[in-house]
Amino acid sequence: FVFIDDVIDALTKAAIKPKIEGEIINIGGGKPVSIKKIVEISLELVRKKPKIVWNTKESKPIDKFQKISYADLKKAKKILDWKPTTSLKKGLEKSYSWYEKNINMY
C-alpha cells in the first residue's frame, strides 16, 4: 500500500531519469501491512466501532504459503533515489479528509 502522492513522485523521477528504459522498479510502501491494520486505522479515522466479523474458516490460496508480501524498494532507492514519505496512517487520513470534502462528487 502506498499513497498516491508518493507514486506520482516516483513516476516523476522515473520520467526524467536517463537510461532506465525497460527497467522494472517496485513502487510501494515497502513494509508489510495487514488488512486488519488498515481496517483498524480506518475505523479510528471515521470514529466508528462496528462489529467486525473476520472470515477465519476459508483460507485463500496465498494463505497456504504463509507468505508475507510487500514491495522491495531497493531498486527504487538505488536507481531513483526514491522511497515513500507518507505513512500508511497519514495517507489514510489525507484520503479520508479528501473524501469528506468532496462527498458531493459521489
N, C-alpha and C positions, 0 to 999 in steps of 0.2 A: 504494500500500500504506500502510495506517495501522493503528496499534494500537487495539484495541477501547476502551481507557480514554479515548483521545483522541476517538473517535467519540461515546462517551457524554457527554463534556464538551461537545462541540459541540451535541449534541441537547438537552442540559440548558439550554444558553444560548439555543438557538432556542426552546425551550418557554416560556421566561419573557420573551422579547423581544417587546415590544408592536409591533403593526402590521407584522408580516412575513409575514402570511398570503399564500400564493401565490408567495412568493419561491423561487427555485431557487438553492441555495447548494452549491457543491462542498465536500466534506469529504474530505480525503485527506492523503497525505504531503507533497505539494507539490514533490516532486523526482522526476526520472526515476530509475527503478531497474530494472535488467535482471534477468531470471530467473536469469541466470548469477551475478549478485551475491548473490541470495537463496540459491542453492544453495551458493555458497562460504561464506557466513556460517553457514548451517545445518550444513554438514559440519564446520566449525570447532567449533560448539557440541556436536555429538554425538561429536566426536573420531573421525571415520571418514574413510577416504580411499579410497572406491570408485572404480573407473574409470568416468568419465562419458563417454558417447558422445552427442554432440550431433548431431541430425539437421540436416545442412547442405545436403542435396540438395533438400528440399521447402520452397519458400517459402510463407509464409502470406499471405493477402490483404493484411494490414496491412504486410507486408514490402515489398510492391510500391511503397508510398508512401514508404518510408524515413522514416516519421514517428515521432517520439518523443512519447508522450502521457503526461500526468500531470495531476493536479488543479490548476487555477488557484485559489489561495486568496485572491485579492484581495478578493473579496466577503465571504468568511468573516471576514477580518481587519477589514474596514470595518464590516460590519453586526453581527457577533457579538463582535468583538474576540477572535477565536479563531485559534489556529494549533496544530499538533500539538506536543506537548512530548516525546514518546517517539521516540527514534531507531529506525531500522529494526533495527539490531543489538540494542538494548536490548529492543525489542518481541519479537524472536525469542527472546532469552534468557528473558524472562518467560514467554512461551508454552511454550517447551521445559521450563522448570522446572515449570510448572503440570502439563503432561502427565506428566512424570516422577513427580510427587507423586500424581497421580490415575490412574495407569495401570490400576488395578483397575476403573475405570469402563468400560474398553474390552474 
